[in-house]
Amino acid sequence: LRNLSQVLLESPGTLRLDDSAGPSVGGNRLSTATPIFLRGTLALTGNNTAVSTESVGPLTIEGQSFITVTPGTAGAVLTIPTITRANRAILNVRGEGLGGSGATQSRIYVSTPPELVGGGGTGVETSIIPWAVGYNTQNGSTATFVTYSATTGLPPLDGAEMPFTNFSSPVSPTGNYRVGTAVTINSPVQVNALALTGGQLSGIGTIRLGSGSLLDPVGTTVLN
């Protein structure tokens, strides 16, 4: 695979870099100069003895694209030089303990990270990649927004970075929030990003999203 001029992966195809039996002899399985055009899934499977590390070439995503890391008990790290979004693509990143600090976690690093949008701080003001969705398991059970950290790579936001709100109290116009119950909005509000995790959203008010990111993985009822 190291001599390929490019990789074009269509949905529902998966390109799996499998270190479960040990690392590849001679280093990375793909050349770091080989561009990857992703419409399917790029996956890394780790090893139970030593940390698995793989680096690939520049990535261009289209449609619903997925990167999945399965770390094993020793952890796994995938490094990508750049990610280019084409045709309004959505990037889904998945991995057991993705972006966590433990030795057995999965991490995805981007040498030149995508632009972040938001408050530029911590907690609810954590900036996000507006076209990325993250899951902290490889099966992708709970979807959240994604940020970037030079330390932990592409971690999904946690509860403190994306708290629940019913908009009865003031919210930050650059904050990220979740709605999980029946909420009525009759006045204009602005947030950076909003995830709908259940319940019902109603009222005559408008919601302005600074990042343009609205996540609704469960099919929340919206009446307006």
C-alpha positions as CSV (number, residue, x, y, z in Angstrom):
1,L,0.0,0.0,0.0
2,R,2.9,2.4,0.5
3,N,3.3,2.9,-3.3
4,L,-0.3,3.9,-4.0
5,S,-0.6,7.3,-5.8
6,Q,-4.0,8.0,-4.0
7,V,-6.8,6.2,-2.1
8,L,-10.4,6.7,-3.1
9,L,-12.8,5.1,-0.6
10,E,-16.5,5.1,-1.4
11,S,-19.3,4.4,1.0
12,P,-19.9,1.9,2.6
13,G,-16.3,0.7,2.2
14,T,-13.8,0.6,5.0
15,L,-10.0,0.9,4.9
16,R,-8.7,-0.7,8.1
17,L,-5.2,-0.3,9.3
18,D,-5.0,-3.4,11.6
19,D,-2.3,-3.5,14.3
20,S,-4.1,-6.2,16.3
21,A,-1.3,-8.7,15.5
22,G,1.5,-6.1,15.9
23,P,2.7,-3.0,14.0
24,S,3.5,-3.0,10.3
25,V,7.1,-3.9,9.5
26,G,8.8,-0.9,8.1
27,G,6.5,1.7,9.6
28,N,3.2,3.2,8.3
29,R,1.0,1.0,6.1
30,L,0.3,4.0,3.8
31,S,2.7,6.6,2.7
32,T,2.2,10.0,4.4
33,A,2.3,11.6,1.0
34,T,-0.6,9.5,-0.4
35,P,-3.8,11.6,-0.5
36,I,-7.0,9.9,0.8
37,F,-10.4,10.8,-0.6
38,L,-12.9,9.6,2.0
39,R,-16.6,8.9,1.5
40,G,-16.5,5.7,3.7
41,T,-14.6,4.7,6.8
42,L,-10.9,5.0,7.7
43,A,-10.3,2.7,10.6
44,L,-7.3,1.9,12.9
45,T,-7.4,-1.2,15.1
46,G,-4.9,-1.2,18.0
47,N,-2.8,-3.7,19.7
48,N,-2.9,-5.1,23.3
49,T,0.8,-5.1,23.9
50,A,2.1,-1.7,22.6
51,V,0.6,1.6,21.6
52,S,-0.4,1.5,17.9
53,T,0.6,4.6,15.9
54,E,-0.2,5.1,12.3
55,S,0.2,8.2,10.1
56,V,-1.5,8.7,6.8
57,G,-1.6,11.2,4.0
58,P,-3.8,14.3,3.6
59,L,-7.5,13.6,3.9
60,T,-10.3,15.0,1.8
61,I,-13.8,14.2,3.1
62,E,-17.1,14.1,1.1
63,G,-20.6,13.1,2.2
64,Q,-20.8,11.2,5.5
65,S,-17.2,10.3,6.3
66,F,-16.0,8.3,9.3
67,I,-12.8,7.8,11.1
68,T,-12.9,5.0,13.7
69,V,-10.2,4.1,16.2
70,T,-10.4,0.8,18.2
71,P,-7.5,1.1,20.7
72,G,-7.0,-2.3,22.2
73,T,-5.7,-2.3,25.8
74,A,-2.5,-0.4,24.9
75,G,-4.1,2.6,23.1
76,A,-4.0,3.7,19.5
77,V,-3.1,7.0,17.8
78,L,-3.9,8.0,14.2
79,T,-2.2,11.1,12.8
80,I,-3.4,13.0,9.7
81,P,-1.6,16.0,8.2
82,T,-4.7,17.9,7.0
83,I,-8.4,17.4,6.6
84,T,-10.1,19.2,3.7
85,R,-13.9,19.4,3.6
86,A,-15.5,19.1,0.2
87,N,-19.2,19.5,-0.8
88,R,-20.4,20.3,2.7
89,A,-19.2,16.9,4.0
90,I,-19.7,15.8,7.6
91,L,-16.9,14.1,9.5
92,N,-17.8,11.5,12.1
93,V,-14.9,10.6,14.5
94,R,-15.4,7.5,16.7
95,G,-13.2,5.7,19.3
96,E,-13.2,4.1,22.7
97,G,-12.4,6.9,25.1
98,L,-11.6,9.2,22.1
99,G,-9.4,12.1,23.2
100,G,-9.2,10.8,26.8
101,S,-6.1,11.0,28.9
102,G,-5.7,7.3,29.9
103,A,-3.1,5.0,28.5
104,T,-5.7,2.8,26.7
105,Q,-7.6,5.6,25.0
106,S,-7.9,6.4,21.3
107,R,-6.6,9.6,19.7
108,I,-6.8,11.3,16.3
109,Y,-4.3,14.1,15.7
110,V,-4.3,16.6,12.8
111,S,-1.0,18.3,12.2
112,T,-2.7,21.4,10.7
113,P,-6.1,21.4,12.6
114,P,-9.3,22.6,11.0
115,E,-10.6,26.0,12.0
116,L,-12.5,26.2,15.3
117,V,-15.6,28.3,15.8
118,G,-17.0,29.5,19.1
119,G,-16.0,31.3,22.3
120,G,-12.4,30.3,22.2
121,G,-12.4,29.4,25.9
122,T,-13.2,26.4,28.1
123,G,-16.4,24.7,29.3
124,V,-19.4,26.0,27.4
125,E,-17.2,28.4,25.5
126,T,-15.1,25.6,24.0
127,S,-14.8,26.2,20.2
128,I,-15.8,23.4,17.8
129,I,-15.3,22.1,14.3
130,P,-18.7,23.0,13.0
131,W,-18.8,20.1,10.5
132,A,-17.6,17.3,12.8
133,V,-19.5,14.9,15.1
134,G,-17.8,12.8,17.8
135,Y,-18.5,9.6,19.7
136,N,-16.4,8.3,22.6
137,T,-17.0,4.7,21.5
138,Q,-16.1,3.0,18.3
139,N,-19.7,2.0,17.8
140,G,-20.9,5.6,18.0
141,S,-23.7,5.5,20.5
142,T,-23.8,9.1,21.8
143,A,-23.2,12.0,19.4
144,T,-21.7,15.4,20.4
145,F,-19.7,18.2,18.8
146,V,-16.0,18.0,18.4
147,T,-13.1,20.3,19.3
148,Y,-9.3,20.1,18.8
149,S,-6.6,19.9,21.3
150,A,-2.8,19.6,20.7
151,T,-2.7,17.3,23.7
152,T,-5.7,15.0,23.0
153,G,-6.5,15.5,19.3
154,L,-10.1,15.4,18.3
155,P,-12.1,14.9,21.5
156,P,-15.9,14.9,21.6
157,L,-17.3,17.6,24.0
158,D,-18.2,16.4,27.5
159,G,-21.2,17.4,29.5
160,A,-19.5,20.5,31.0
161,E,-18.7,21.8,27.5
162,M,-22.2,21.2,26.2
163,P,-24.7,21.5,29.1
164,F,-28.4,21.1,29.0
165,T,-30.6,24.3,28.8
166,N,-34.3,25.0,28.7
167,F,-33.5,28.7,27.8
168,S,-35.3,29.9,30.9
169,S,-32.0,31.4,32.1
170,P,-29.6,33.4,30.0
171,V,-27.2,31.5,27.7
172,S,-24.0,32.6,26.1
173,P,-24.2,33.6,22.5
174,T,-20.9,31.8,21.9
175,G,-21.7,28.7,24.0
176,N,-22.6,25.2,23.1
177,Y,-25.8,23.7,24.6
178,R,-28.1,20.7,24.6
179,V,-31.9,20.5,24.8
180,G,-33.4,17.2,26.1
181,T,-36.9,18.1,27.3
182,A,-39.9,20.0,26.1
183,V,-38.8,23.6,25.6
184,T,-40.8,26.6,24.4
185,I,-38.9,29.6,22.9
186,N,-40.9,32.8,22.2
187,S,-38.0,35.3,22.0
188,P,-34.8,35.3,19.9
189,V,-31.8,33.5,21.3
190,Q,-28.3,33.0,20.0
191,V,-25.8,30.2,20.8
192,N,-22.8,28.8,19.1
193,A,-24.1,25.3,18.6
194,L,-27.2,23.3,19.7
195,A,-27.8,19.6,20.1
196,L,-31.3,18.2,20.3
197,T,-31.4,15.0,22.3
198,G,-35.1,14.5,22.8
199,G,-38.3,16.2,24.0
200,Q,-39.9,18.9,21.9
201,L,-38.9,22.4,20.7
202,S,-41.7,24.8,20.1
203,G,-42.6,28.5,20.2
204,I,-42.4,31.5,17.9
205,G,-38.9,32.6,18.8
206,T,-35.8,32.2,16.6
207,I,-32.5,30.4,17.4
208,R,-29.4,31.8,15.8
209,L,-26.5,29.4,15.6
210,G,-23.1,31.2,15.4
211,S,-21.3,28.1,14.0
212,G,-24.3,27.0,12.0
213,S,-24.2,23.6,13.8
214,L,-27.4,21.9,14.8
215,L,-27.2,18.2,15.9
216,D,-30.3,16.1,16.1
217,P,-29.4,12.4,16.3
218,V,-32.7,11.3,17.8
219,G,-35.3,13.1,15.7
220,T,-36.6,15.7,18.1
221,T,-40.0,17.2,17.4
222,V,-39.8,20.9,16.4
223,L,-42.9,22.9,16.2
224,N,-42.6,26.5,15.1
